[in-house]
């Protein structure tokens, strides 16, 4: 039963238009490693590093701050909420740095704790009340421990206090206007929309999160999601990781996307990051070489500027 819920939640995250967010969710899924001995699933930092090097050549940074569904794969893949929380915090910190959003680092950390709590609580009991869900989130924020130097710890504690005040506001039945710059109110607004009064917001990051949560609560997935066969296989992969059936090995390769430059149109090549690919086209214009490739996960256009 949980397997189906997890698959639906994962797949629903892709029911949006923004290819960048969808590509990054796939990236994070590919970086997961199941540790059967220690009973948790973690993000392979070495793999993630190379994946994000490649991403610079084919993707763009999302234009919004509602990026918490980047942690969805590792959250869904873990059965233990504490292990899941640790991995979610670690991953969102990496993305805050990668996206140069360090000024919001504590908001993203606390937001990942909130979202992790929501997903795990609903998977365990989709009938949990709105108030109990919020109280569980509050307990998680109160119990969070993190190692920081003194100046950073002071800033973190201020962010924690502010977060608790915001949660109390929502527990009292209130909400806030959506503001993409405010990470915590945004994720709590999504819950408010689901449980109290729905509001439409034109933001793919918010839509992705909302649809993932709603699918756990019973909403059916959109079967017209782009590349749905691959997304379905990835959702099944997440459930297998959760049961430690993959036995994924640590990534120990060294990859360089510039190796693709030497390929010719029509060539089939096995790449450490994309796996088997086919070069669809190569075009040079305005000092930029564009290489269009097709892999199992989709079509990508990598752009290399001539130095």
C-alpha positions as CSV (number, residue, x, y, z in Angstrom):
1,X,0.0,0.0,0.0
2,X,2.8,2.5,1.0
3,X,4.6,1.6,-2.2
4,X,1.7,2.9,-4.3
5,X,1.4,6.1,-2.3
6,X,5.1,6.8,-2.6
7,X,5.1,6.2,-6.3
8,X,2.1,8.5,-6.8
9,X,3.7,11.2,-4.7
10,X,6.9,11.0,-6.6
11,X,5.3,11.0,-10.0
12,X,3.0,13.9,-9.2
13,X,6.0,16.1,-8.6
14,X,6.5,16.0,-12.3
15,X,3.1,17.3,-13.2
16,X,4.4,20.8,-13.9
17,X,5.9,22.7,-16.8
18,X,9.3,23.6,-15.5
19,X,11.8,21.3,-17.0
20,X,14.6,22.5,-14.7
21,X,12.9,21.4,-11.5
22,X,12.0,18.1,-13.1
23,X,15.5,17.5,-14.3
24,X,16.9,18.2,-10.8
25,X,14.5,15.8,-9.1
26,X,15.7,13.2,-11.5
27,X,19.3,14.1,-10.7
28,X,18.7,13.7,-7.0
29,X,17.0,10.3,-7.5
30,X,20.0,9.1,-9.5
31,X,22.3,10.1,-6.6
32,X,20.5,7.9,-4.0
33,X,22.3,5.0,-2.4
34,X,20.5,2.4,-0.3
35,X,22.5,1.3,2.8
36,X,20.9,-1.9,3.9
37,X,23.4,-2.4,6.7
38,X,22.6,0.9,8.4
39,X,19.0,0.9,7.2
40,X,18.8,4.3,5.4
41,X,19.1,5.9,2.0
42,X,21.6,8.7,1.4
43,X,22.7,11.1,-1.3
44,X,26.0,10.2,-3.0
45,X,27.8,13.5,-2.8
46,X,30.4,12.5,-5.4
47,X,27.7,11.6,-7.9
48,X,25.8,14.8,-7.1
49,X,28.9,16.9,-7.6
50,X,29.4,15.6,-11.2
51,X,25.6,15.7,-11.9
52,X,25.6,19.4,-11.1
53,X,28.7,20.0,-13.2
54,X,26.8,18.6,-16.1
55,X,23.6,20.5,-15.2
56,X,25.5,23.8,-15.7
57,X,25.7,22.9,-19.4
58,X,22.0,22.0,-19.9
59,X,19.9,23.5,-17.2
60,X,19.1,26.7,-15.5
61,X,18.6,27.7,-11.8
62,X,14.8,27.8,-11.0
63,X,13.5,31.4,-10.9
64,X,11.7,30.8,-7.6
65,X,12.6,29.8,-4.1
66,X,10.0,27.1,-3.7
67,X,12.5,24.3,-4.3
68,X,11.7,21.9,-1.5
69,X,10.6,19.1,-3.8
70,X,14.3,18.7,-4.6
71,X,14.5,16.7,-1.4
72,X,11.4,14.6,-2.2
73,X,13.3,11.6,-3.6
74,X,15.5,11.1,-0.5
75,X,12.5,11.8,1.8
76,X,10.3,9.2,0.1
77,X,13.2,6.7,-0.1
78,X,13.8,6.7,3.7
79,X,11.6,4.8,6.1
80,X,13.1,6.5,9.2
81,X,12.0,10.1,9.7
82,X,15.2,11.1,11.5
83,X,17.5,9.7,8.9
84,X,15.4,11.2,6.2
85,X,15.6,14.6,8.0
86,X,19.4,14.5,8.2
87,X,19.7,13.7,4.5
88,X,17.1,16.3,3.5
89,X,19.0,19.0,5.5
90,X,22.3,18.0,4.0
91,X,20.9,18.1,0.5
92,X,19.1,21.4,0.7
93,X,22.2,23.0,2.0
94,X,24.1,21.9,-1.0
95,X,21.5,23.4,-3.3
96,X,21.3,26.6,-1.4
97,X,25.1,27.0,-2.1
98,X,24.8,25.8,-5.7
99,X,22.0,28.3,-6.4
100,X,23.9,31.0,-4.5
101,X,21.0,31.4,-2.0
102,X,23.1,31.2,1.1
103,X,21.2,34.2,2.6
104,X,18.2,31.8,3.0
105,X,20.2,28.8,4.2
106,X,18.4,28.6,7.6
107,X,15.0,29.0,6.0
108,X,15.8,26.2,3.6
109,X,17.1,24.0,6.5
110,X,14.0,24.6,8.6
111,X,11.8,24.3,5.5
112,X,13.3,20.9,4.7
113,X,12.5,19.8,8.3
114,X,8.9,21.0,7.9
115,X,8.5,19.2,4.5
116,X,10.1,16.0,5.7
117,X,7.7,16.0,8.7
118,X,4.7,16.5,6.4
119,X,5.6,13.7,4.0
120,X,6.4,11.1,6.7
121,X,3.4,12.0,8.8
122,X,1.0,11.7,5.9
123,X,2.5,8.4,4.6
124,X,2.0,7.0,8.1
125,X,-1.5,8.4,8.5
126,X,-3.2,10.3,5.7
127,X,-6.2,10.9,8.0
128,X,-4.1,13.0,10.4
129,X,-5.8,16.3,11.3
130,X,-4.5,19.6,10.1
131,X,-3.8,20.7,13.7
132,X,-2.0,17.4,14.5
133,X,0.1,17.7,11.4
134,X,1.1,21.3,12.3
135,X,1.9,20.2,15.9
136,X,4.1,17.4,14.7
137,X,6.0,20.0,12.5
138,X,6.4,22.3,15.5
139,X,7.8,19.4,17.7
140,X,10.3,18.6,14.9
141,X,11.5,22.3,14.8
142,X,11.8,22.4,18.6
143,X,13.8,19.2,18.7
144,X,16.1,20.0,15.8
145,X,19.8,20.1,16.7
146,X,22.5,21.4,14.4
147,X,26.2,22.1,14.8
148,X,27.1,25.7,14.1
149,X,29.7,28.2,15.3
150,X,28.4,30.8,17.8
151,X,27.6,33.7,15.4
152,X,25.7,31.3,13.0
153,X,24.0,29.6,15.9
154,X,22.5,32.9,17.1
155,X,21.2,33.5,13.6
156,X,19.8,30.0,13.4
157,X,18.0,30.3,16.8
158,X,16.4,33.6,15.6
159,X,15.2,31.8,12.5
160,X,13.9,28.9,14.6
161,X,12.0,31.3,16.9
162,X,10.5,33.0,13.9
163,X,9.5,29.7,12.3
164,X,7.8,28.6,15.6
165,X,5.8,31.8,15.7
166,X,4.7,31.3,12.1
167,X,3.6,27.7,12.8
168,X,1.6,28.9,15.8
169,X,-0.1,31.4,13.6
170,X,-1.2,28.6,11.3
171,X,-2.3,26.4,14.2
172,X,-4.6,29.3,15.2
173,X,-6.2,28.9,11.7
174,X,-4.6,31.9,10.1
175,X,-2.6,32.0,6.9
176,X,-0.4,34.5,5.0
177,X,-0.3,35.8,1.4
178,X,2.0,33.9,-0.8
179,X,5.5,35.4,-1.0
180,X,8.1,33.3,-2.8
181,X,10.9,34.9,-0.7
182,X,9.4,33.4,2.4
183,X,10.2,29.6,2.5
184,X,8.4,28.6,5.7
185,X,5.1,30.5,5.2
186,X,5.0,29.1,1.6
187,X,5.1,25.5,2.7
188,X,2.6,26.1,5.4
189,X,0.4,28.0,3.0
190,X,0.4,24.9,0.8
191,X,-1.0,22.9,3.7
192,X,-3.5,25.6,4.5
193,X,-4.7,25.5,0.8
194,X,-5.0,21.7,1.0
195,X,-6.9,21.5,4.3
196,X,-8.7,24.9,4.7
197,X,-9.2,27.0,1.5
198,X,-7.5,26.4,-1.8
199,X,-5.8,29.3,-3.6
200,X,-4.2,29.3,-7.0
201,X,-0.5,30.4,-7.3
202,X,1.3,30.5,-10.6
203,X,4.6,28.9,-9.3
204,X,5.7,25.5,-10.5
205,X,7.7,24.9,-7.3
206,X,4.6,25.3,-5.2
207,X,2.5,23.3,-7.6
208,X,4.9,20.4,-7.5
209,X,4.9,20.3,-3.7
210,X,1.1,20.6,-3.5
211,X,0.5,17.8,-6.0
212,X,2.9,15.5,-4.2
213,X,1.1,16.0,-1.0
214,X,-2.4,15.7,-2.5
215,X,-1.5,12.4,-4.2
216,X,-0.7,11.0,-0.7
217,X,-4.1,12.1,0.4
218,X,-5.7,10.3,-2.5
219,X,-5.7,12.5,-5.6
220,X,-5.1,10.6,-8.8
221,X,-2.0,11.3,-10.8
222,X,-2.1,12.9,-14.3
223,X,-1.3,10.1,-16.7
224,X,-0.3,12.7,-19.4
225,X,2.9,13.6,-17.6
226,X,5.7,14.0,-20.1
227,X,8.0,11.0,-20.4
228,X,5.7,9.1,-18.0
229,X,7.2,5.7,-18.6
230,X,10.5,6.8,-17.4
231,X,9.0,8.7,-14.4
232,X,7.1,5.6,-13.5
233,X,10.2,3.5,-13.6
234,X,12.0,6.1,-11.4
235,X,9.1,6.0,-8.9
236,X,9.5,2.2,-8.7
237,X,13.2,2.6,-8.3
238,X,12.6,4.8,-5.2
239,X,10.3,2.2,-3.6
240,X,13.0,-0.5,-4.2
241,X,15.7,1.8,-2.6
242,X,13.3,2.1,0.3
243,X,13.4,-1.6,0.8
244,X,17.2,-1.8,0.2
245,X,16.7,-4.0,-2.9
246,X,19.0,-2.0,-5.3
247,X,22.3,-2.3,-3.4
248,X,23.5,0.8,-5.3
249,X,27.3,1.3,-5.4
250,X,29.1,4.5,-4.5
251,X,29.9,6.6,-7.6
252,X,33.7,6.5,-8.1
253,X,34.0,7.9,-11.7
254,X,35.4,11.2,-12.9
255,X,33.1,12.7,-15.5
256,X,33.5,15.7,-17.8
257,X,30.7,16.9,-20.0
258,X,33.2,18.3,-22.5
259,X,33.9,14.7,-23.5
260,X,30.7,14.9,-25.5
261,X,32.1,17.6,-27.8
262,X,34.1,15.0,-29.8
263,X,30.9,12.9,-30.6
264,X,29.3,13.1,-34.0
265,X,25.6,13.2,-35.0
266,X,24.0,9.8,-34.7
267,X,26.7,8.4,-32.5
268,X,25.7,6.2,-29.5
269,X,27.8,6.7,-26.4
270,X,27.8,5.5,-22.8
271,X,28.4,8.4,-20.5
272,X,29.1,8.1,-16.8
273,X,26.2,10.5,-15.9
274,X,23.7,10.2,-18.7
275,X,24.4,6.5,-19.3
276,X,23.6,5.5,-22.9
277,X,22.9,8.4,-25.1
278,X,22.4,9.2,-28.8
279,X,23.6,12.5,-30.3
280,X,20.6,14.0,-32.1
281,X,22.3,17.1,-33.5
282,X,25.3,19.5,-33.2
283,X,25.0,23.1,-34.0
284,X,27.4,26.0,-33.7
285,X,26.1,29.5,-33.6
286,X,27.2,32.8,-32.0
287,X,30.3,31.1,-30.5
288,X,28.2,28.4,-28.8
289,X,28.2,24.7,-29.6
290,X,24.8,23.1,-28.9
291,X,24.7,19.4,-28.6
292,X,21.3,17.8,-28.4
293,X,21.3,14.3,-26.9
294,X,18.6,11.7,-26.1
295,X,18.9,9.5,-23.1
296,X,16.4,7.3,-21.3
297,X,15.6,10.2,-18.9
298,X,14.8,12.6,-21.8
299,X,16.2,15.0,-24.3
300,X,18.9,17.5,-23.3
301,X,20.7,20.3,-25.0
302,X,24.2,21.0,-23.7
303,X,25.7,24.3,-24.6
304,X,29.5,24.9,-24.7
305,X,30.8,28.4,-25.2
306,X,34.0,28.6,-27.3
307,X,36.8,30.0,-25.2
